[in-house]
Structures are given as structure tokens and as C-alpha cells.
Amino acid sequence: MTQKAFGIDFSSHSVWQRAMTHPDLMANIATAAVIMLITIVISRLVANAVRKVARRMAQTDADRTLPEFLSQVVRWMLLTVGCVAAMNRLGVETASFVTVLGAASLSIGLALQGTLGNVASGLMILFTKPYRIGDSVRIGDTSGRVHRLGLFNTEIDNVENIRVYVPNSKIFSNDIGNISTNGALKLELKVDIGYEADLEATLKLLADVARAQPDHIQTHEVWTGFQEFAASGITVRMWIWVLPANALNARSRWMIDVKRALDGAGVDIPYPHQVAIEKVSGPA
């Protein structure tokens, strides 16, 4: 059965006959296949070597995203070169191919401006390193731990353990807060005490409780002081310094100890009271 497309006979008999009558064509096809096979093997070996060298040069394990990126770039460059060489062996005009590829790249670039913007921002993040994998960050309305740095987006595990994919262009256009950079996080707590309390004794008590917190970093001094006269009492403001990973547990532990200490000292924590006044009319 004869199969034709664009005026060319693609039947199995015709293809086999052409192959037998043009041995150079078969040789070129075999050579192109060997070139592609060698290119695939070499690109994989070179990419792995680049990844290993880049990991050795990285300062910490958190820099492993850059080695992965470099290895992929090297691999695709080698595959492109091998593909062009194989096509050249088959008689394809590579100059025309490069021209077509350039025109296609321009069209794709115009259609994918947002995506290319994410790639450009991803490259800037990879090289400037405002954060690394494992860091606790705050970017816009998203807070959490960086799980992965990609060329298109950054994966962040928030406090609810939900993985959020944030586009890199949005990250690079926002303020980036890296909680892990300085190694210590200021944990602040406010509590109201009654007006009848001994202010100096209560302040000393709360300072002792703050210093006794097990998660407090001893190289950073605690601070306690009065902030304002509130409607129901006097507001005490205090802070300690903890590791970012211990912040949530440290706050809960601290609140329990503050409540227990104030109860033991007989210091009241006031809260708003509502007084109902009922007007009773006299006899008519």
C-alpha cells in the first residue's frame, strides 16, 4: 500500500529501496545517531561533573540550587551543539536552522514575557542570595521556610505546612525579610497589670521570668519596661531573643511562666468590666 505526503512516497518498500540505493544516506543517519548518543552521554557526565565542582565551591548545603542550575545549563548547551552537528551531518543547512531558531526564540520571548521575567528574577536571586534553602523568610504576605529555589518560582512552606509557590518576579519586586540571617529573632510580649500593683517589684519579677526562659539567647539582653497607661491597667512591654525555629514554642512557654509568676505574686491582670445601671422610676 502506497502512502504519500507532500508528493513523497513513504511506503516501506520505497523507503527500503531508497536506503539500498543510497548507502551514503544510511551512513549519514547512522553517524548522526552516534553523534546524538555520544552527546547525550557526554552532556550527562559533564553536567554531573559541573554539579560536583559547584557543590564543593558552595559555602553551605543551602547553596545547592546554583549547582543544579549550572549543571542543567551546561547539559542543554551540549545537547544543542550535538543536535546541530547531527543535523549538519544529515545535510540540513544549520545556518538556516539557526535563523529559524532565532526568529522562533524572539516570538516565544514576546509571548512569554512574564515567564522570562520570572527566569531573570530567579537568576538574580540565585546570584545575589537574599535567602537560601532552609531560611525563614517573610515576603509580602507570605512567611515560612524556603523549601526550594527554582528559575520560575520559589517554594515556601508556611507555618500551616502549606507549600506556597511564589513567582520570582513578585519576590524580587517586594521587600524580602530574611529571619535566619542574623541568627536571632526578637520575641515581644505585652501584658497589663492592675494599677494597685507594686510597679518596681512587678517589673523586676517579669525581668527575672524573661531571663529564665530556656530558649532565650543569653548573649542578647532582655528588656522590660512600661509602655502606657491603659484603660484597665498599666501595659508592660518586654522582649527576649530566640532562635527563629523556636519562636512559637518559646512564646507559649513564656506566656505560661508570666501568668504563673503574676498569679504567685498576687498581681492582677485586669480586663475590661461592664457595669449595668438600671434606672428605676419613682412612684407616679
PyMOL commands that set and color helices and strands:
alter all, ss='L'
color gray80, all
select helices_A, chain A and resi 12-21+23-57+61-63+65-89+94-111+113-128+168-172+199-211+244-264
alter helices_A, ss='H'
color red, helices_A
select strands_A, chain A and resi 4-5+8-9+136-139+142-149+153-158+163-167+176-178+185-193+223-229+234-242
alter strands_A, ss='S'
color yellow, strands_A
deselect
rebuild
show_as cartoon
